[in-house]
Amino acid sequence: MIDNIRNWFSGLSQREKILVGIAGLLLAGLVGYYGIARPMFGAMTSAEERYVNAVDRQVRIDAKVAALQQPVDGQSAKFSGAIDAIVGQSAGETGIAVASVTPQSDSRVNMVVESAKPTALFGWLARIEREGITIESLSITPAGNGTISANLALRSN
C-alpha cells in the first residue's frame, strides 16, 4: 500500500508535489484544530462552568445548614479574635475574590470585594453575622459575568 503511494507521489511533477504537500499541511491543520484544540477548549469551558456552579451550590447549602444550626433563642455568637484575619480567611474559603482588607481598629475593618457571585457573597455575609460580626455599611456594584463587587465596613460585637 505504501509502495503504491510512493510510486504515485514520485510520478508527480514538482508543482503537483508542492500542491499535495500544501494540501497535506492544510488537512493536518484542520484535524489539529477541529479534532484536538476545539474539543479541549470546550471541555475546559464546560469544566469551569461546572466548578462555578458547584461553588455556588456549596455556598447556598452552607448558608442553609448554618441557618438550621442557629440558636433558637436568637442569641448571636460573640466574636473573638482579629477581625481582619478571620474576615479575609473566611471570604477566601467561600470563593470570594477579596481585593483588600484594611483594619480600622481592633474591632472594625473595611473590605473591598473584587468579584463574587451574589449568592456566595450574601450567604457569607449571613454566616459572619451569625458569628458575631456586624455589617455597618455595604455598597454593591454589578461586575461582568453575573458577578458583583462590593465595599463593606464590618465591626465585631
N, C-alpha and C positions, 0 to 999 in steps of 0.2 A: 504494500500500500504506500509506504513512504517512498519506495523506489519510483513508483508511478508519479508521485507528486514532484520528486526531484527531477525526473525526466521532463515533466511538463514545464516546470519552472525554468530549467536550463534551455528549453526550446523557445522561451520568450525572448523578445528583443529587449534591449536595455531600457527603453521607455516603458515597456509593459512591466518589467521587473520593478521599476520605481513606482509605478501606479499600484501594483499589487502590494508592495511594501507599505505605501501610504494607506491603502485600504485596510491592511492588517493592523496598522497602528490605530486607525480610527475605530476599528472593531474592538481592539483591546481597551481603548479609552471608554467606549460605550459600555462594555462589560464591566469595567472597573467602576464606573460611576453608577450605573443602574443595578449592578449585581452586588456591589460591595459598599460603596460610600453612602448612597442614598438609604439603603435599609439600615445601616449602622446609625445614621443620623436620626432616622425615625424611631429606632429602638431607644436611643438616648433621650430623645424628647419625651417619649411615652414614659420612660422610667422616671424622669424628672417630674412629670405631672403626677404620677402615682405617689411619689415621695411627698410632694407638697400636699396632696390630698390626705395622705396618711398622717402627716404632722398636724394638719387642721383637725382631722377627726380625733387625734390623740388629745389635743388641747380641749376640745369640747367634752370629751369623756372625762378628762381630769377635772374640769370645772364642775361637771355634774356629780362626780364622786366627792369632790370637796364640799359641794353644797349639801350632799346627803350626810356627810360627816360633821357638819357644823353643829355646834351645841344647840340644844332645843331651847334653852333659856335666853338665847340671843346675845350672850356674852361673847365678845370677840377676844381672841388670844392677845396677850400682851407681848409686844415685840421687844426683843433684847438683842443687842449686838450692833455692829457697824452697818448702818442702813445702806451706805453706798455699795459695800461689798455684797450684801445679801440681794439687793435690788438688781445689780449688774449680773450676778451669777444666775439668779432665778430667771431673769429675762433671757439670757443666753441659752439656758437649758430648755426654755419654751420654744426657741426658734425665732426670737425677735432680734432683729439686727439693731443693736444699740450703737449710736454714734458717739455719745459721751454721757458720762455720769459725773456730775460736779457736786461735791458736798458743799452745802452752805453752812451747816453747823453739825453738831453731833447727831441731831435728830431730824435734819432736813436735807433734801437733796434735789437738785434739778437734773432732769434726764431728757436726752434727745433720742428719739427712736427714728432711725433712718428708714426702715422698711419693715412692715409686719402685715400679716393678714388681719382683717378686723376681728374675726372670731378669736384668733390667737391672742391679740392684744387685750381685748375685753375680758376674755377668760383669765388671763394672767392678772389683770387689774382686780378682778373679783377675788382671786386667790390671795393676793397680797393684802387686800383689805381684811380678809378673814384672819390673816396672820398678824394684824395689828398695825398696818401701815395705812395712813390716810392720804387720799388724793386731794391736794389743796387746789391745784389747777390743772387743766387738761386742754390742750389745743391740738386739733387733728386736721390734717390736710390730706386730700387724696394724692396718692402717688400712682405711677403707672402699674399696669399688670394686675389690677384688682387689689393692690396693697395700699396702705396708708402710712403716713409719717406723723409723728406726734412729739409735742413738747409737754413735759409733765413736771409738776412740782409735788414731791412726796414728803410726808412727815411721819415719823414714828410716834405712836401714842405714848 
